[in-house]
């Protein structure tokens, strides 16, 4: 299949390699779906939300209640991710993985809360292993429902005040990069706020000596990150295309990668975040992002705005004429 896909791409009416990354995406999706004519069905973007105990230490410029307020904004259709998903006909699903708020069951929300936020990791691990495994398994269940409904391409976003801190700690523990390299401004810290954030994360990192990948996720991660990790692993098992957004979603992918290296075969890394540590994640995984738009919003916005490029890759593979069909001489003639 690998060679047949490349031949089909090369015989399109264009110079070899002239569609650049679109050719690589077309080839990858063909390999994922094991077909010369791939199809994107029911594209869905899932935003996972949860709170973080470490937010109580002032690692974010925003108070914790912004998490549930932004969930309501998503549900009311007013956030950036709503705009971009509407623009590109992407199904948007919002998941309460662990928000410290009691949402009405009547809301159009996937109710998957396993706890009301993580613990303050300056005092205790973010999650017990049981809670972490519960979040992973909930993610797998959620993914299977989307898969059974006919979705074969899934994107990921997140919301959770304090989650850049969790992502920075996971990057530090999984790759060995220093806290200084792993930590960025998050929601917009000034220099003093960034200095304080780095100091807090350094204390948290030094408090625990853990090396098992799941234990690292439980100790330093977030409920939304753990649930995304489980969802990503199940998407790989189900043979789906996985669209990876920015810093926090790549932290979830980093955790998933520790558990199944082959997950990269199904991943398209949509954009390079402006958050400081994201480039180190991409380098560690040996991958290249599709675009760099200086974005750092989260919510899955990077995945949503690049979806048309991914769609274009599939369309050229399926609909563009070959030299033979078009009666055009190729370079070998």
C-alpha positions in Angstrom: 0.0 0.0 0.0 2.8 2.4 0.8 4.4 2.2 -2.6 1.0 2.2 -4.4 0.0 5.4 -2.6 3.2 7.1 -3.5 2.9 6.1 -7.1 -0.7 7.5 -7.2 0.5 10.8 -5.7 3.5 11.0 -8.1 1.4 10.4 -11.2 -0.9 13.3 -10.6 -0.6 16.2 -13.1 2.1 18.1 -11.2 5.8 18.1 -10.7 7.0 15.5 -8.2 6.7 16.7 -4.7 5.2 20.0 -5.7 2.3 19.8 -3.2 4.7 19.5 -0.4 3.2 18.6 3.0 -0.2 18.0 1.4 1.4 14.9 -0.3 2.7 13.6 3.0 -0.7 14.1 4.6 -2.5 12.3 1.7 0.0 9.4 2.0 -0.4 9.2 5.7 -4.2 9.1 5.7 -4.2 6.5 2.9 -1.9 4.4 5.1 -4.1 4.9 8.2 -7.2 3.8 6.2 -5.3 1.2 4.1 -6.8 2.5 0.9 -5.8 4.4 -2.3 -9.0 6.5 -1.9 -9.2 7.7 1.7 -12.3 9.5 3.0 -12.9 11.8 5.9 -16.1 10.9 7.7 -17.9 12.9 10.4 -14.9 15.0 11.4 -15.2 15.7 15.1 -13.3 17.9 17.6 -13.6 17.1 21.3 -12.7 19.7 23.9 -11.8 18.1 27.3 -12.2 20.3 30.3 -11.0 20.0 33.9 -9.7 22.0 36.8 -6.2 21.9 38.4 -5.4 22.1 42.1 -2.2 23.8 41.4 -4.1 26.8 40.1 -4.6 27.7 43.8 -0.9 28.6 43.8 -1.3 31.3 41.2 0.3 29.6 38.2 -2.3 31.2 36.0 -3.3 34.8 35.6 -6.9 33.7 35.6 -9.0 32.3 38.5 -10.2 28.7 38.4 -13.8 29.6 37.8 -12.9 30.7 34.3 -12.8 27.0 33.4 -16.6 26.5 33.9 -17.4 29.9 32.5 -15.6 29.0 29.3 -17.4 25.7 29.1 -20.7 27.7 29.2 -19.3 29.9 26.4 -18.5 26.7 24.3 -22.0 25.4 24.9 -23.5 28.8 23.9 -21.5 28.8 20.7 -19.4 31.9 21.5 -15.8 30.7 21.6 -13.1 30.7 18.9 -13.4 26.9 18.6 -17.2 27.2 17.9 -16.5 29.7 15.1 -13.9 27.6 13.4 -15.9 24.3 13.8 -18.9 26.0 12.3 -16.9 27.4 9.4 -15.5 24.0 8.5 -18.5 21.7 9.3 -16.7 20.0 12.2 -18.8 18.4 14.9 -17.8 19.9 18.3 -18.2 17.9 21.5 -17.4 19.3 24.9 -16.4 16.9 27.7 -16.5 17.6 31.4 -13.5 15.4 32.5 -13.2 17.1 35.9 -14.4 20.6 36.2 -15.0 21.9 39.7 -18.6 22.8 39.0 -21.9 21.0 38.9 -23.3 21.3 35.4 -27.0 20.7 34.7 -27.5 17.2 33.2 -29.8 19.0 30.6 -26.8 20.7 29.0 -25.4 19.4 25.7 -22.3 18.3 27.4 -20.6 14.9 27.7 -20.7 14.3 31.4 -17.6 12.3 32.2 -16.4 13.9 35.4 -14.2 11.6 37.4 -13.3 14.2 40.1 -13.8 17.9 40.7 -10.3 18.7 39.5 -6.9 17.4 40.4 -5.1 17.9 43.8 -2.5 20.6 44.5 0.7 18.8 43.5 2.8 20.9 45.9 1.0 18.9 48.6 0.1 15.5 47.0 0.0 13.8 43.6 -2.5 15.3 41.1 -4.4 12.0 40.8 -4.3 8.6 42.4 -3.5 5.8 40.0 -7.2 4.7 40.3 -8.5 8.1 39.3 -6.0 8.3 36.4 -7.0 4.9 35.1 -10.7 5.9 35.4 -10.0 9.0 33.3 -8.1 6.9 30.7 -10.9 4.4 30.4 -13.6 7.1 30.2 -11.7 8.6 27.3 -11.7 5.2 25.5 -15.5 4.8 26.1 -16.1 8.3 24.7 -14.0 7.7 21.7 -15.8 4.4 20.9 -19.2 6.1 20.8 -17.9 8.6 18.2 -16.3 5.8 16.2 -19.5 3.8 16.3 -21.4 6.8 15.1 -19.3 6.9 11.9 -16.4 9.3 12.8 -13.0 8.4 11.4 -11.1 11.6 12.0 -10.9 13.1 15.5 -9.3 16.3 16.8 -8.6 17.3 20.3 -8.8 20.5 22.3 -8.8 21.4 26.0 -9.8 23.9 28.6 -8.5 24.1 32.2 -7.0 27.0 34.1 -3.5 25.8 35.2 -3.2 23.1 32.5 -0.1 24.6 30.9 1.7 24.0 34.2 0.6 20.3 34.1 1.8 20.0 30.5 5.1 21.7 31.3 5.7 19.2 34.1 4.9 16.2 31.9 7.2 17.5 29.2 10.0 17.9 31.9 9.5 14.4 33.3 9.0 12.5 29.9 11.9 14.2 28.0 14.3 15.6 30.6 14.2 19.2 29.4 14.6 21.7 32.2 11.7 23.4 33.9 13.0 26.7 32.5 12.8 25.3 28.9 9.4 23.6 29.5 7.6 26.6 31.0 6.0 29.4 29.1 3.7 32.3 29.8 0.5 30.3 29.5 -2.5 32.7 29.7 -0.1 35.7 29.4 2.1 36.0 32.4 4.4 39.0 32.7 8.1 38.4 33.6 7.4 38.3 37.3 4.5 35.9 36.9 6.6 33.7 34.7 9.4 33.7 37.2 6.9 32.7 40.0 5.4 30.0 37.8 8.8 28.4 37.1 9.7 28.4 40.8 6.5 26.7 41.7 6.9 24.0 39.0 10.5 23.4 40.0 9.3 22.7 43.6 6.6 20.4 42.3 9.0 18.5 40.0 11.6 18.0 42.7 9.0 16.7 45.2 8.4 13.4 43.4 10.8 10.7 42.1 8.7 8.8 39.6 9.6 7.1 36.3 6.8 4.9 35.3 4.9 6.6 32.4 1.4 6.1 34.0 2.7 7.2 37.4 4.1 10.4 35.9 0.8 11.1 34.2 -1.1 10.6 37.5 1.4 12.6 39.6 1.7 15.6 37.3 -1.1 15.5 34.8 -4.6 16.8 34.6 -7.9 14.9 34.3 -8.5 16.4 30.8 -5.0 15.4 29.8 -5.4 11.8 31.1 -8.8 11.5 29.4 -7.5 12.8 26.1 -4.6 10.3 26.4 -7.1 7.4 26.7 -9.1 8.7 23.8 -6.0 9.1 21.6 -4.9 5.5 22.4 -8.4 4.2 21.5 -8.5 6.2 18.3 -5.2 4.5 17.2 -6.7 1.1 18.0 -9.8 2.0 15.9 -7.7 3.1 12.9 -8.7 6.7 13.0 -6.9 9.9 12.0 -5.8 11.8 15.1 -5.5 15.6 14.8 -3.1 17.0 17.5 -3.5 20.6 18.5 -1.0 22.5 20.6 0.9 22.3 23.8 -1.6 20.7 26.2 -3.0 18.2 23.6 0.5 17.3 22.7 1.3 16.6 26.4 -1.6 14.1 26.3 -0.1 12.6 23.1 3.3 12.5 24.8 1.8 10.4 27.6 0.1 8.1 25.0 3.4 7.8 23.1 5.0 6.4 26.2 2.4 3.6 26.3 2.2 3.0 22.5 4.9 4.3 20.2 3.0 3.3 17.1 0.4 6.0 17.9 2.5 8.4 15.8 1.4 6.5 12.7 -2.1 8.0 13.1 -1.2 11.5 14.1 -1.2 14.7 12.2 0.4 17.6 14.2 -1.6 20.5 13.1 0.3 23.6 14.3 3.3 24.7 16.4 2.1 26.6 19.4 3.8 29.8 20.6 3.9 28.2 24.1 7.6 27.7 24.9 7.7 24.0 25.4 5.8 22.8 22.4 8.8 22.9 20.0 10.6 20.5 22.4 7.6 18.1 22.4 7.7 18.1 18.6 11.4 17.6 18.5 11.3 14.7 21.0 8.6 13.0 19.0 10.5 13.6 15.8 7.6 15.2 14.0 6.9 18.5 12.2 3.8 20.6 12.6 1.7 21.4 9.5 1.7 25.2 10.1 3.0 27.8 12.5 0.5 30.7 12.9 1.8 32.1 16.2 -1.3 30.7 17.9 -1.5 29.7 21.6 -5.2 29.8 22.4 -5.8 26.1 22.9 -9.4 24.8 22.7 -8.4 22.8 19.6 -8.3 25.9 17.5 -5.1 25.0 15.7 -6.6 21.6 14.7 -9.8 23.3 13.5 -8.2 26.0 11.3 -5.9 23.5 9.6 -8.6 20.9 8.8 -9.3 22.4 5.4 -5.6 21.7 4.5 -6.1 18.1 5.5 -9.3 17.9 3.5 -7.4 19.3 0.5 -4.8 16.6 0.8 -7.5 13.9 0.6 -9.3 15.7 -2.3 -6.3 16.1 -4.5 -5.5 12.4 -4.1 -9.0 11.3 -5.0 -10.0 13.9 -7.6 -6.9 15.3 -9.3 -6.3 13.8 -12.7 -3.2 11.7 -13.5 -1.0 12.4 -16.4 -2.5 9.4 -18.3 -6.1 10.4 -17.6 -5.5 14.0 -18.6 -3.5 13.2 -21.7 -0.6 15.3 -20.3 3.0 14.2 -20.9 4.9 13.6 -17.7 8.6 14.2 -17.1 9.5 10.6 -18.1 8.2 11.1 -21.6 
